[in-house]
Amino acid sequence: MAVPSSPEPTAGPTATDARLPAAVHERAVLLLVTLGTLMVAVDSTIVILALPTMARDLVAPLGTIIWTILVYLLITAALTTQAGRLGDMFGRGRIYNAGFAVFTVGSALSGFAPSAELLIAARAVQAIGGAIMFANAGALIAHVFPPERRGRAFGFLVLGWSVGAILGILLGGVITTALGWRYNFFINIPIGLVAVVLGLRTLPRSAREPTRFDLLGFASFSAALASVCYGAIELAVNGVQGSNVGWIVAGVALLGVFVLVELRAPLPMLDLRALKHRLLGFSLIAGFLQALGYLSVIFVLTLYLQGIRGLTPLDSSLLLVPGYLIGAVVGPFMGGRVDRLGSRGLATGGILLMLGAVLAYSQLTVGSWLGWIPAISMVSGLGTGMFFPANNTAIMSRATHGTFGAISGLRATLSNMGTLLSFVITLAVASASVSRPVAYAVFLGNSDLPGGISSAFLTGLHAALYGSAAILAVAAVLSWSRGPSGARRASGPPVGAPPTAPGES
């Protein structure tokens, strides 16, 4: 781990950005990273809601159509660190804008896809663009905003995600019903074109930093995640078989190979040595565990509301809107409090609120009052609005000016990896209590379940929620154990990740 001997360069536009005032860069970055986050969130929720319709229209079994979601999560998890390094190498504004363009092209290809297989391929293109945007969003904020104002800026990422999730919920049912699922992708095209033009005119052109890619690490990491995901999905769809277990075991073994490769690489894809730094390491692991323990909860609730309570996709999703609204309002506000109070208490408190919400969800029964759902979702929304800006600020406070992209990519990769594993683990656990045909029916939105099946499936959902709660409890302990922290009060010099390359300050 190389620690720079000189002070961290002042954040803000570089000499190559002198064509526009700093305030213009700040507003442009906030607008475009918020808009990019919003579009990714819209697409995530819309695709989940439209999954049954897409499966019927394309005549695709669950084991195939589910990869329209998984391929996106898989590629973003594997590509994010390398995408962040692209920003360091070629300029964060340029690369973020390129990501927006690729995402827009992937959206168009998805809308025109004539088969499930081509839709999956188009979603892969979309995922490449999403990974580039996701990896460089935090780096752009850290590049343009001074440390004492980053917390509020990171809060706008929560705002973008929350508003995007709300729009996805509200628009998904309406668009899918009125126009067809393809228009869920087409709506991204005009927004993406406007954003790319705006980005070309206003995004900062940061100086290029010398670095290079870790192809061996990228290959072993991608193979490990793909193997684990394929085995877990096959386990959920077809039950326990030797081949399915073999895929999972092979994936875990490849993760071990990946760790060995990274510890020996001069410029690793994931600088695991960065985890030795208490503030940075605990903050990164807390973010990974939060994603692993929480981000599939909405999927579990959708199964509960549609598969057990018989609600339509739109009606069930509307019950979750209050939580997203709270997150949208609270995110920027709590981000401002991070700048004053530090990240430790706010991040830990946010995880504890999410933990409480998950435990409350785990008490739902076949006949529970549905009014509990929006009430609990508001608690979880408050928690996410507290955790994300606080944890992101703590992570980026340890980066040097030349490694904003690498640190942001590391954070995003661990978060995406947690989300991906959260989804596949939940799918496997929730379906273990019922037969495969029944699991198929529930996942595709068929609520006409035989007598007694609802209670059996609810047992599986409860097991998934209890597992999520246990993971969040560990995340809360790590979040608090990072020690007192603030954007500028944390002890010790900033951490450079990856290790300093020749010529890098």
C-alpha positions, 0 to 999 in steps of 0.5 A: 500500500503506497501512501503519498508523502505530499498532501492531497491535491485540492479537489476541484477542476483541473487546469484542463477545466478552466474553460468553465467556472467551478460552479458550473462543473459542480452543478453539471456533475450533480445533475448528470450523476443524479440523472445517471443514477436515476436511470439505472434505478428506473431500469432496475425496478422496471425490469423486475416488474416487467419480468412476467410479461417479458417471459410470456411475450418472449416464451422464455422459461424462468431459468432463462428470463431471470438472466435479464436481471442477473447478467446486468448485476454480474457485469456491473459487479465484475467491471466496475473497478476496471471502469473506475480505472478507465476514468483515472486513465482517460479523464473521469468526465469523458469516461462517464459520458461514454458510459451514458452513451453505451447505456443508451445504446444498450437500452435501444437494443433491449427494446428491439430484442426479438428473443430472450437470448438477444434481450440478455445480450442487449442487457449486457451492453446496457450493463457495461454503460451502467458500470462505467457510470456507477464506477465514476459517479463517486469519482466525479463528485470527489474530483469536483467537490471539496471534502467539506461539501462531499457528503451533501453531494453524495446525498444526491446519489441517494436522491437519484436512486430513490426517485428512480426507484419510485418512477420505475414502480409508478411507470413500470406497471403503467407503461407495461400495461398500456404500451408494452414492456419494450417502451420501458427501455425506449424511454431511456433513449431521449434522456440519454441523448440529452445527457450525453450532449450536456456532458460533452459541454460541461463535464470536467476534463480531469488530468489523466493518471498513469495506471493499467488494467488487471486482466487476470484478476478481472477474468478470475473474478468474473468466472467466479461470480458467473459460476456461483450465480449459475449454480445458485439459480440452477439450484433454485430452479431445478433443486439440489443436483451434483452439477449445481453444487459443483458450479457453486464449489468451483465458483468459491474455489475461483474466488480463492484463486482471485484473492491469490492473484490480487495479492501478487498483482502490482496494480490489482483490480481490487486492492485487497491490501486497502482493507487493512486500513481500518476506516477504509477497510471497515467502510468498504466491507460494511457497504458490501454486507449492507448490499448482501443483506438488504438489497434483495429485501424488496424482491422478497416483499414483491414475492410476498405481496404478489405470490401470497397476498395476491396483489397486482405488481403495480399495487404491491409496488405502490406500498413500497413508495413511501420508503423511497420517498423518505430516502429521496428526501433524507439523502441530501439532508443527511449528506449535509449532516455527514459534513458536520458530524462525521460518518460513523454514527450516521452510517451505523444508525442507518444500518440499524434502522434497516435491520429493524425494518427487515426484522419487522418484515419477517413477522408478516403473516398470510393475514397481516395488515397491509398498512404495515408495509408502507410504515416499515418501508419508511423506516428502511428509507430513513436508514438508507438515506443515512447510510449511503452518503455517510459510508460513501463519504468515509470511503472517498475521504481516504482516496488521493486525487489520483485514485478517486476512480479506483477507490470509487470503483472498488466501493461500487464493485463490492456493492454490486457483488453484494447485490448480485449474491443477495439476489441469487441467495434469496432466490435459492433460500425462498424457493427451498420450502416449496416445489419447483413448479410452485416456485416458478408460478410465484416468481412469474406472478401467479398468485393462484396457489393451492391451499397450504402452499402460501404458508409453506412459501412464507416459511422460505421468505422468513428464512431469507429475511432472517438471513438478511437480518444476521448479515446486517447485524454484522455490517452494523458492528463493522460500521461502528468499529471503523472508529470516529470518522469524518470527511476531514477528521479521520486520522492518518493520511489518505490511502492510495488504492491501487498502489502508486504507479510510476509517475503518480503523485 
